């Protein structure tokens, strides 16, 4: 796992040690993680843009729909659960959402563990409507 820290390793590590709110962007394969204090970027898409401008990630990696998006602190991790319509090329919506859930949960768990954040993963209510497809099957 390649953990990229914005705006610097020192700033991200300091925020992690203080228990500040962090923005996490985790590539779908779980291999690349971008973390930043929330105060540095405010939103995931802003973090992605700033990281690209800083040369931390390639410019062609700025598609927000290619990352699992998480807001984390020592109290928990909130997952912005938005499954892209082309996720893993799965055309069946129910299977696609199930794969996104399984893959995302594992990638987020692994990332939190690597950051030494032993917290629960929560999908905020406003994003749970996507999970309704799984319950109906």
N, C-alpha and C positions, 0 to 999 in steps of 0.2 A: 504494500500500500504506500503510495506516494502522497504525503501530507504537505500541501502547499499552504503557507501562512501569509495572510495579508493584514496590514500593510508591511509587516516584517515578522520574522520568527519571534523576536523579542516581544513585540506588542501582542501577538496572538498568545504566546506562552504566559505573559503577564495577565491577560484577561482570563485565561483558563485557570490559572492559579488563584485569582481573586474571586472566581465564581461568577464572572460577568456573563451576560447573555452573548452567545456566539451564533453566527450564521454558518451553516455547513452546506456545502454543495458536494454531493457524492456522485461520481460518474456511475452510469448504470452498471458497468462491470465491477464497480467497487475498488478499482485500482487507483483512482485519483480522487483526493479529497481536498477541497479548498475551504479553509476556515478563516474567520475574521471576527473581531469584536463587532457586535451589532452596531455600535456607535460609529464605526468606521464606514459602514456601507448602507445601513438602514434596511435594505431590501436585497433579496437574492439576485435579482437581475442587475441591480446597481453594483453589487459585489463582483459579479461576472464581468461586467463592462470595465470596472476599475482594474481588476486583475489582468484582463487582456491588455489594457493600455499600459500597465506596468510591466508587461512582458512575462508575467507569471504563468500565463496559459497562452496557447496559440490563438490568434484572432479568429480562426475558424471553429473554435471551441465555445463560442459565446451563445450557443442555442440553449436557453434555459430549460427547454423540454428534453434535455439529454442528461439531466441530473435529478437525483433525489434531493429535495430541499427540506432542511431541518433547522429549527431554532432550538438551541439547547442551553441549559444551565444546570447547576447542581440539583435542581428540583425536578427536572424532566426534559424530555425531548419532544417537541411538537413537529410532526411530519405534515408538510403541505402535500396532501395526497391528491395529485392530479396526474392521471394516467394519459399519456399522449396517444392519439388514435393509431399511431404507427408503431407502438411499442413492440419490439422484437418481431415485427412483421406478422403478428397474430391478428387475423381478421375478426374472429369471434370475440365479441365484446366481453363476455363473461370470462372466457379463458384468458384474454389479454389482461383484464383487471386482476384476476387471480395470480397470474405470473408476475405482474407489477408489484402486487402486495408481497408475495413470497420473496422476490428478489430484493425489493426495497427493505423489507424488514431485516433480512440477513445483512445487507450492506450497511444499514444504519447501525444495527447491533455491533457489527465488527468495528465500525468507525468509532462508536462511543467507547467500546472496550479499549481500542488503541489510544484514545484520548484520556483513558482512566476515568470516564464518566459512567458510573454504574447507576443508570437511571432508567425509568420506564419510557417506552415509546408511545406517544399519544397521537391519535389522529383527531384534530379539532373537529367539532361538530359540523362546521360548515363544509368540511371535506368528506364527511362520511356518506354523503349521498351516492358517491361512486361505489361504496361497498354494498349498497342495496342490491346490486346485480348479483353479488355472491350469495346473499341470503335467499334470493328468489330461486336459485338453482337447486 
